[in-house]
């Protein structure tokens, strides 16, 4: 067995604007992004689905932020990570 260099995904927590830009670049709605990342989705007051958690993460005024490693996974899953990509094992 050969040793390999450990994979590092050094990724700081995104700002609300960076998260929103990454979601839009991926072509996802807030609900689709929330579902992809396992955040709760609920029925909105106007009949559609919404994710209050994702809304808060994209809000410039909310103090909640997405953790850096979670953002790195979002970027990997949407093909946007600057240095790494997910590939299927064969």
Backbone atoms as SQL, in Angstrom:
CREATE TABLE atoms (id INTEGER PRIMARY KEY, chain TEXT, resi INTEGER, resn TEXT, atom TEXT, x REAL, y REAL, z REAL);
INSERT INTO atoms VALUES
  (1, 'A', 1, 'UNK', 'N', 0.835, -1.172, 0.000),
  (2, 'A', 1, 'UNK', 'CA', 0.000, 0.000, 0.000),
  (3, 'A', 1, 'UNK', 'C', 0.888, 1.246, 0.000),
  (4, 'A', 2, 'UNK', 'N', 0.541, 2.218, -0.791),
  (5, 'A', 2, 'UNK', 'CA', 1.327, 3.444, -0.858),
  (6, 'A', 2, 'UNK', 'C', 0.677, 4.516, -0.002),
  (7, 'A', 3, 'UNK', 'N', 1.510, 5.376, 0.518),
  (8, 'A', 3, 'UNK', 'CA', 0.951, 6.481, 1.295),
  (9, 'A', 3, 'UNK', 'C', 0.601, 7.609, 0.342),
  (10, 'A', 4, 'UNK', 'N', -0.402, 8.349, 0.711),
  (11, 'A', 4, 'UNK', 'CA', -0.804, 9.468, -0.135),
  (12, 'A', 4, 'UNK', 'C', -0.879, 10.722, 0.718),
  (13, 'A', 5, 'UNK', 'N', -0.811, 11.836, 0.048),
  (14, 'A', 5, 'UNK', 'CA', -0.912, 13.111, 0.732),
  (15, 'A', 5, 'UNK', 'C', -2.351, 13.315, 1.166),
  (16, 'A', 6, 'UNK', 'N', -2.575, 13.713, 2.413),
  (17, 'A', 6, 'UNK', 'CA', -3.948, 13.930, 2.864),
  (18, 'A', 6, 'UNK', 'C', -4.608, 15.053, 2.060),
  (19, 'A', 7, 'UNK', 'N', -5.862, 14.856, 1.763),
  (20, 'A', 7, 'UNK', 'CA', -6.643, 15.859, 1.044),
  (21, 'A', 7, 'UNK', 'C', -7.019, 16.971, 2.004),
  (22, 'A', 8, 'UNK', 'N', -6.760, 18.194, 1.625),
  (23, 'A', 8, 'UNK', 'CA', -7.168, 19.324, 2.450),
  (24, 'A', 8, 'UNK', 'C', -8.122, 20.199, 1.654),
  (25, 'A', 9, 'UNK', 'N', -9.128, 20.665, 2.320),
  (26, 'A', 9, 'UNK', 'CA', -10.116, 21.542, 1.711),
  (27, 'A', 9, 'UNK', 'C', -10.181, 22.824, 2.515),
  (28, 'A', 10, 'UNK', 'N', -9.045, 23.466, 2.641),
  (29, 'A', 10, 'UNK', 'CA', -8.985, 24.703, 3.408),
  (30, 'A', 10, 'UNK', 'C', -9.917, 25.717, 2.766),
  (31, 'A', 11, 'UNK', 'N', -11.033, 25.976, 3.440),
  (32, 'A', 11, 'UNK', 'CA', -12.026, 26.863, 2.874),
  (33, 'A', 11, 'UNK', 'C', -12.651, 27.663, 4.008),
  (34, 'A', 12, 'UNK', 'N', -12.466, 28.957, 3.986),
  (35, 'A', 12, 'UNK', 'CA', -13.073, 29.788, 5.026),
  (36, 'A', 12, 'UNK', 'C', -14.588, 29.860, 4.849),
  (37, 'A', 13, 'UNK', 'N', -15.259, 30.251, 5.888),
  (38, 'A', 13, 'UNK', 'CA', -16.711, 30.439, 5.827),
  (39, 'A', 13, 'UNK', 'C', -17.021, 31.525, 4.800),
  (40, 'A', 14, 'UNK', 'N', -18.035, 31.311, 3.966),
  (41, 'A', 14, 'UNK', 'CA', -18.364, 32.313, 2.956),
  (42, 'A', 14, 'UNK', 'C', -19.171, 33.460, 3.552),
  (43, 'A', 15, 'UNK', 'N', -19.075, 34.601, 2.924),
  (44, 'A', 15, 'UNK', 'CA', -19.987, 35.682, 3.276),
  (45, 'A', 15, 'UNK', 'C', -21.350, 35.327, 2.691),
  (46, 'A', 16, 'UNK', 'N', -22.366, 36.041, 3.121),
  (47, 'A', 16, 'UNK', 'CA', -23.705, 35.818, 2.571),
  (48, 'A', 16, 'UNK', 'C', -23.703, 36.028, 1.056),
  (49, 'A', 17, 'UNK', 'N', -23.006, 37.050, 0.599),
  (50, 'A', 17, 'UNK', 'CA', -22.939, 37.336, -0.827),
  (51, 'A', 17, 'UNK', 'C', -22.214, 36.259, -1.610),
  (52, 'A', 18, 'UNK', 'N', -21.138, 35.711, -1.047),
  (53, 'A', 18, 'UNK', 'CA', -20.404, 34.639, -1.723),
  (54, 'A', 18, 'UNK', 'C', -21.267, 33.384, -1.843),
  (55, 'A', 19, 'UNK', 'N', -22.004, 33.075, -0.781),
  (56, 'A', 19, 'UNK', 'CA', -22.877, 31.903, -0.807),
  (57, 'A', 19, 'UNK', 'C', -23.971, 32.085, -1.859),
  (58, 'A', 20, 'UNK', 'N', -24.583, 33.257, -1.880),
  (59, 'A', 20, 'UNK', 'CA', -25.639, 33.523, -2.862),
  (60, 'A', 20, 'UNK', 'C', -25.083, 33.439, -4.281),
  (61, 'A', 21, 'UNK', 'N', -23.916, 34.010, -4.510),
  (62, 'A', 21, 'UNK', 'CA', -23.302, 33.970, -5.838),
  (63, 'A', 21, 'UNK', 'C', -23.012, 32.532, -6.263),
  (64, 'A', 22, 'UNK', 'N', -22.529, 31.709, -5.354),
  (65, 'A', 22, 'UNK', 'CA', -22.231, 30.313, -5.670),
  (66, 'A', 22, 'UNK', 'C', -23.519, 29.552, -5.984),
  (67, 'A', 23, 'UNK', 'N', -24.572, 29.823, -5.240),
  (68, 'A', 23, 'UNK', 'CA', -25.859, 29.160, -5.504),
  (69, 'A', 23, 'UNK', 'C', -26.385, 29.547, -6.876),
  (70, 'A', 24, 'UNK', 'N', -26.344, 30.834, -7.186),
  (71, 'A', 24, 'UNK', 'CA', -26.834, 31.309, -8.474),
  (72, 'A', 24, 'UNK', 'C', -25.986, 30.748, -9.609),
  (73, 'A', 25, 'UNK', 'N', -24.666, 30.718, -9.424),
  (74, 'A', 25, 'UNK', 'CA', -23.777, 30.157, -10.452),
  (75, 'A', 25, 'UNK', 'C', -24.081, 28.680, -10.703),
  (76, 'A', 26, 'UNK', 'N', -24.544, 27.990, -9.671),
  (77, 'A', 26, 'UNK', 'CA', -24.900, 26.578, -9.816),
  (78, 'A', 26, 'UNK', 'C', -26.277, 26.409, -10.459),
  (79, 'A', 27, 'UNK', 'N', -27.007, 27.510, -10.614),
  (80, 'A', 27, 'UNK', 'CA', -28.338, 27.440, -11.214),
  (81, 'A', 27, 'UNK', 'C', -29.388, 26.864, -10.293),
  (82, 'A', 28, 'UNK', 'N', -29.196, 27.041, -8.976),
  (83, 'A', 28, 'UNK', 'CA', -30.111, 26.467, -7.999),
  (84, 'A', 28, 'UNK', 'C', -30.945, 27.536, -7.311),
  (85, 'A', 29, 'UNK', 'N', -32.173, 27.175, -6.986),
  (86, 'A', 29, 'UNK', 'CA', -32.988, 28.027, -6.128),
  (87, 'A', 29, 'UNK', 'C', -32.526, 27.810, -4.688),
  (88, 'A', 30, 'UNK', 'N', -32.990, 28.647, -3.784),
  (89, 'A', 30, 'UNK', 'CA', -32.648, 28.441, -2.374),
  (90, 'A', 30, 'UNK', 'C', -33.151, 27.086, -1.890),
  (91, 'A', 31, 'UNK', 'N', -34.323, 26.689, -2.314),
  (92, 'A', 31, 'UNK', 'CA', -34.892, 25.397, -1.898),
  (93, 'A', 31, 'UNK', 'C', -34.048, 24.248, -2.437),
  (94, 'A', 32, 'UNK', 'N', -33.662, 24.319, -3.701),
  (95, 'A', 32, 'UNK', 'CA', -32.835, 23.255, -4.280),
  (96, 'A', 32, 'UNK', 'C', -31.486, 23.159, -3.579),
  (97, 'A', 33, 'UNK', 'N', -30.878, 24.300, -3.281),
  (98, 'A', 33, 'UNK', 'CA', -29.593, 24.302, -2.579),
  (99, 'A', 33, 'UNK', 'C', -29.751, 23.723, -1.181),
  (100, 'A', 34, 'UNK', 'N', -30.804, 24.106, -0.497),
  (101, 'A', 34, 'UNK', 'CA', -31.054, 23.584, 0.857),
  (102, 'A', 34, 'UNK', 'C', -31.244, 22.075, 0.820),
  (103, 'A', 35, 'UNK', 'N', -32.010, 21.583, -0.142),
  (104, 'A', 35, 'UNK', 'CA', -32.224, 20.137, -0.252),
  (105, 'A', 35, 'UNK', 'C', -30.914, 19.412, -0.546),
  (106, 'A', 36, 'UNK', 'N', -30.097, 19.975, -1.424),
  (107, 'A', 36, 'UNK', 'CA', -28.803, 19.379, -1.756),
  (108, 'A', 36, 'UNK', 'C', -27.932, 19.212, -0.512),
  (109, 'A', 37, 'UNK', 'N', -27.968, 20.219, 0.365),
  (110, 'A', 37, 'UNK', 'CA', -27.102, 20.211, 1.535),
  (111, 'A', 37, 'UNK', 'C', -27.767, 19.655, 2.799),
  (112, 'A', 38, 'UNK', 'N', -29.005, 19.215, 2.688),
  (113, 'A', 38, 'UNK', 'CA', -29.684, 18.596, 3.823),
  (114, 'A', 38, 'UNK', 'C', -30.280, 19.568, 4.821),
  (115, 'A', 39, 'UNK', 'N', -30.461, 20.813, 4.410),
  (116, 'A', 39, 'UNK', 'CA', -31.112, 21.788, 5.288),
  (117, 'A', 39, 'UNK', 'C', -32.617, 21.621, 5.192),
  (118, 'A', 40, 'UNK', 'N', -33.350, 21.989, 6.252),
  (119, 'A', 40, 'UNK', 'CA', -34.804, 21.814, 6.228),
  (120, 'A', 40, 'UNK', 'C', -35.490, 22.713, 5.208),
  (121, 'A', 41, 'UNK', 'N', -36.533, 22.166, 4.627),
  (122, 'A', 41, 'UNK', 'CA', -37.386, 22.878, 3.678),
  (123, 'A', 41, 'UNK', 'C', -38.812, 22.739, 4.203),
  (124, 'A', 42, 'UNK', 'N', -39.562, 23.823, 4.160),
  (125, 'A', 42, 'UNK', 'CA', -40.935, 23.769, 4.656),
  (126, 'A', 42, 'UNK', 'C', -41.862, 24.538, 3.725),
  (127, 'A', 43, 'UNK', 'N', -43.154, 24.323, 3.941),
  (128, 'A', 43, 'UNK', 'CA', -44.174, 25.032, 3.177),
  (129, 'A', 43, 'UNK', 'C', -44.157, 26.494, 3.580),
  (130, 'A', 44, 'UNK', 'N', -44.106, 27.381, 2.607),
  (131, 'A', 44, 'UNK', 'CA', -44.113, 28.808, 2.878),
  (132, 'A', 44, 'UNK', 'C', -45.519, 29.337, 3.065),
  (133, 'A', 45, 'UNK', 'N', -45.621, 30.549, 3.550),
  (134, 'A', 45, 'UNK', 'CA', -46.927, 31.145, 3.811),
  (135, 'A', 45, 'UNK', 'C', -47.699, 31.423, 2.515),
  (136, 'A', 46, 'UNK', 'N', -46.994, 31.501, 1.401),
  (137, 'A', 46, 'UNK', 'CA', -47.645, 31.768, 0.111),
  (138, 'A', 46, 'UNK', 'C', -47.842, 30.496, -0.710),
  (139, 'A', 47, 'UNK', 'N', -47.663, 29.349, -0.091),
  (140, 'A', 47, 'UNK', 'CA', -47.952, 28.090, -0.760),
  (141, 'A', 47, 'UNK', 'C', -46.764, 27.337, -1.313),
  (142, 'A', 48, 'UNK', 'N', -45.679, 28.020, -1.630),
  (143, 'A', 48, 'UNK', 'CA', -44.503, 27.342, -2.166),
  (144, 'A', 48, 'UNK', 'C', -43.595, 26.832, -1.063),
  (145, 'A', 49, 'UNK', 'N', -42.563, 26.121, -1.458),
  (146, 'A', 49, 'UNK', 'CA', -41.571, 25.649, -0.494),
  (147, 'A', 49, 'UNK', 'C', -40.554, 26.747, -0.226),
  (148, 'A', 50, 'UNK', 'N', -39.974, 26.713, 0.960),
  (149, 'A', 50, 'UNK', 'CA', -38.927, 27.663, 1.320),
  (150, 'A', 50, 'UNK', 'C', -37.978, 27.005, 2.306),
  (151, 'A', 51, 'UNK', 'N', -36.804, 27.587, 2.417),
  (152, 'A', 51, 'UNK', 'CA', -35.845, 27.158, 3.429),
  (153, 'A', 51, 'UNK', 'C', -35.436, 28.387, 4.222),
  (154, 'A', 52, 'UNK', 'N', -35.967, 28.494, 5.407),
  (155, 'A', 52, 'UNK', 'CA', -35.617, 29.639, 6.251),
  (156, 'A', 52, 'UNK', 'C', -34.149, 29.606, 6.633),
  (157, 'A', 53, 'UNK', 'N', -33.614, 28.409, 6.780),
  (158, 'A', 53, 'UNK', 'CA', -32.196, 28.286, 7.117),
  (159, 'A', 53, 'UNK', 'C', -31.338, 28.862, 6.003),
  (160, 'A', 54, 'UNK', 'N', -31.617, 28.465, 4.751),
  (161, 'A', 54, 'UNK', 'CA', -30.823, 28.962, 3.633),
  (162, 'A', 54, 'UNK', 'C', -31.011, 30.461, 3.468),
  (163, 'A', 55, 'UNK', 'N', -32.227, 30.930, 3.654),
  (164, 'A', 55, 'UNK', 'CA', -32.486, 32.372, 3.575),
  (165, 'A', 55, 'UNK', 'C', -31.615, 33.119, 4.584),
  (166, 'A', 56, 'UNK', 'N', -31.523, 32.580, 5.803),
  (167, 'A', 56, 'UNK', 'CA', -30.715, 33.220, 6.840),
  (168, 'A', 56, 'UNK', 'C', -29.237, 33.210, 6.466),
  (169, 'A', 57, 'UNK', 'N', -28.766, 32.116, 5.876),
  (170, 'A', 57, 'UNK', 'CA', -27.355, 32.031, 5.492),
  (171, 'A', 57, 'UNK', 'C', -26.999, 33.047, 4.418),
  (172, 'A', 58, 'UNK', 'N', -27.961, 33.389, 3.567),
  (173, 'A', 58, 'UNK', 'CA', -27.725, 34.369, 2.506),
  (174, 'A', 58, 'UNK', 'C', -28.044, 35.799, 2.930),
  (175, 'A', 59, 'UNK', 'N', -28.545, 35.963, 4.129),
  (176, 'A', 59, 'UNK', 'CA', -28.925, 37.295, 4.598),
  (177, 'A', 59, 'UNK', 'C', -27.705, 38.059, 5.104),
  (178, 'A', 60, 'UNK', 'N', -27.554, 39.283, 4.623),
  (179, 'A', 60, 'UNK', 'CA', -26.450, 40.143, 5.077),
  (180, 'A', 60, 'UNK', 'C', -26.642, 40.590, 6.522),
  (181, 'A', 61, 'UNK', 'N', -27.873, 40.529, 7.028),
  (182, 'A', 61, 'UNK', 'CA', -28.151, 41.028, 8.375),
  (183, 'A', 61, 'UNK', 'C', -28.240, 39.917, 9.420),
  (184, 'A', 62, 'UNK', 'N', -28.289, 38.669, 9.001),
  (185, 'A', 62, 'UNK', 'CA', -28.370, 37.552, 9.947),
  (186, 'A', 62, 'UNK', 'C', -26.958, 37.153, 10.354),
  (187, 'A', 63, 'UNK', 'N', -26.756, 36.850, 11.602),
  (188, 'A', 63, 'UNK', 'CA', -25.410, 36.512, 12.084),
  (189, 'A', 63, 'UNK', 'C', -25.001, 35.072, 11.770),
  (190, 'A', 64, 'UNK', 'N', -25.938, 34.235, 11.349),
  (191, 'A', 64, 'UNK', 'CA', -25.600, 32.844, 11.025),
  (192, 'A', 64, 'UNK', 'C', -24.798, 32.787, 9.723),
  (193, 'A', 65, 'UNK', 'N', -23.827, 31.896, 9.680),
  (194, 'A', 65, 'UNK', 'CA', -23.024, 31.692, 8.471),
  (195, 'A', 65, 'UNK', 'C', -22.843, 30.202, 8.247),
  (196, 'A', 66, 'UNK', 'N', -22.570, 29.841, 7.024),
  (197, 'A', 66, 'UNK', 'CA', -22.270, 28.449, 6.693),
  (198, 'A', 66, 'UNK', 'C', -20.814, 28.181, 7.063),
  (199, 'A', 67, 'UNK', 'N', -20.552, 27.058, 7.674),
  (200, 'A', 67, 'UNK', 'CA', -19.183, 26.699, 8.026),
  (201, 'A', 67, 'UNK', 'C', -18.377, 26.437, 6.759),
  (202, 'A', 68, 'UNK', 'N', -17.093, 26.752, 6.833),
  (203, 'A', 68, 'UNK', 'CA', -16.216, 26.601, 5.682),
  (204, 'A', 68, 'UNK', 'C', -16.225, 25.221, 5.055),
  (205, 'A', 69, 'UNK', 'N', -16.089, 24.128, 5.843),
  (206, 'A', 69, 'UNK', 'CA', -16.100, 22.801, 5.237),
  (207, 'A', 69, 'UNK', 'C', -17.430, 22.464, 4.549),
  (208, 'A', 70, 'UNK', 'N', -18.520, 22.980, 5.070),
  (209, 'A', 70, 'UNK', 'CA', -19.827, 22.754, 4.438),
  (210, 'A', 70, 'UNK', 'C', -19.876, 23.501, 3.108),
  (211, 'A', 71, 'UNK', 'N', -19.340, 24.713, 3.085),
  (212, 'A', 71, 'UNK', 'CA', -19.277, 25.479, 1.838),
  (213, 'A', 71, 'UNK', 'C', -18.387, 24.768, 0.819),
  (214, 'A', 72, 'UNK', 'N', -17.277, 24.211, 1.284),
  (215, 'A', 72, 'UNK', 'CA', -16.401, 23.458, 0.381),
  (216, 'A', 72, 'UNK', 'C', -17.161, 22.289, -0.232),
  (217, 'A', 73, 'UNK', 'N', -17.969, 21.596, 0.558),
  (218, 'A', 73, 'UNK', 'CA', -18.758, 20.485, 0.033),
  (219, 'A', 73, 'UNK', 'C', -19.786, 20.984, -0.977),
  (220, 'A', 74, 'UNK', 'N', -20.415, 22.120, -0.699),
  (221, 'A', 74, 'UNK', 'CA', -21.368, 22.693, -1.651),
  (222, 'A', 74, 'UNK', 'C', -20.664, 22.989, -2.981),
  (223, 'A', 75, 'UNK', 'N', -19.481, 23.578, -2.900),
  (224, 'A', 75, 'UNK', 'CA', -18.727, 23.880, -4.113),
  (225, 'A', 75, 'UNK', 'C', -18.335, 22.607, -4.854),
  (226, 'A', 76, 'UNK', 'N', -17.948, 21.576, -4.114),
  (227, 'A', 76, 'UNK', 'CA', -17.615, 20.294, -4.745),
  (228, 'A', 76, 'UNK', 'C', -18.834, 19.689, -5.436),
  (229, 'A', 77, 'UNK', 'N', -19.954, 19.682, -4.742),
  (230, 'A', 77, 'UNK', 'CA', -21.164, 19.071, -5.292),
  (231, 'A', 77, 'UNK', 'C', -21.697, 19.811, -6.511),
  (232, 'A', 78, 'UNK', 'N', -21.404, 21.097, -6.588),
  (233, 'A', 78, 'UNK', 'CA', -21.892, 21.889, -7.719),
  (234, 'A', 78, 'UNK', 'C', -20.804, 22.147, -8.773),
  (235, 'A', 79, 'UNK', 'N', -19.654, 21.500, -8.621),
  (236, 'A', 79, 'UNK', 'CA', -18.581, 21.624, -9.598),
  (237, 'A', 79, 'UNK', 'C', -17.897, 22.976, -9.613),
  (238, 'A', 80, 'UNK', 'N', -17.897, 23.679, -8.481),
  (239, 'A', 80, 'UNK', 'CA', -17.329, 25.023, -8.434),
  (240, 'A', 80, 'UNK', 'C', -16.090, 25.149, -7.557),
  (241, 'A', 81, 'UNK', 'N', -15.655, 24.076, -6.934),
  (242, 'A', 81, 'UNK', 'CA', -14.494, 24.180, -6.039),
  (243, 'A', 81, 'UNK', 'C', -13.279, 24.617, -6.849),
  (244, 'A', 82, 'UNK', 'N', -12.485, 25.562, -6.338),
  (245, 'A', 82, 'UNK', 'CA', -11.377, 26.104, -7.128),
  (246, 'A', 82, 'UNK', 'C', -10.226, 25.134, -7.394),
  (247, 'A', 83, 'UNK', 'N', -10.065, 24.096, -6.571),
  (248, 'A', 83, 'UNK', 'CA', -8.907, 23.204, -6.762),
  (249, 'A', 83, 'UNK', 'C', -9.254, 21.726, -6.807),
  (250, 'A', 84, 'UNK', 'N', -10.448, 21.327, -6.386),
  (251, 'A', 84, 'UNK', 'CA', -10.776, 19.900, -6.302),
  (252, 'A', 84, 'UNK', 'C', -12.074, 19.613, -7.038),
  (253, 'A', 85, 'UNK', 'N', -12.232, 18.354, -7.399),
  (254, 'A', 85, 'UNK', 'CA', -13.463, 17.897, -8.049),
  (255, 'A', 85, 'UNK', 'C', -13.827, 16.530, -7.506),
  (256, 'A', 86, 'UNK', 'N', -15.101, 16.247, -7.473),
  (257, 'A', 86, 'UNK', 'CA', -15.563, 14.916, -7.096),
  (258, 'A', 86, 'UNK', 'C', -15.522, 14.025, -8.325),
  (259, 'A', 87, 'UNK', 'N', -15.032, 12.811, -8.158),
  (260, 'A', 87, 'UNK', 'CA', -15.036, 11.835, -9.240),
  (261, 'A', 87, 'UNK', 'C', -15.544, 10.501, -8.688),
  (262, 'A', 88, 'UNK', 'N', -16.146, 9.710, -9.547),
  (263, 'A', 88, 'UNK', 'CA', -16.621, 8.400, -9.141),
  (264, 'A', 88, 'UNK', 'C', -15.434, 7.449, -9.011),
  (265, 'A', 89, 'UNK', 'N', -15.490, 6.601, -8.009),
  (266, 'A', 89, 'UNK', 'CA', -14.486, 5.547, -7.890),
  (267, 'A', 89, 'UNK', 'C', -14.829, 4.456, -8.883),
  (268, 'A', 90, 'UNK', 'N', -13.800, 3.870, -9.474),
  (269, 'A', 90, 'UNK', 'CA', -14.058, 2.782, -10.424),
  (270, 'A', 90, 'UNK', 'C', -13.632, 1.465, -9.854);
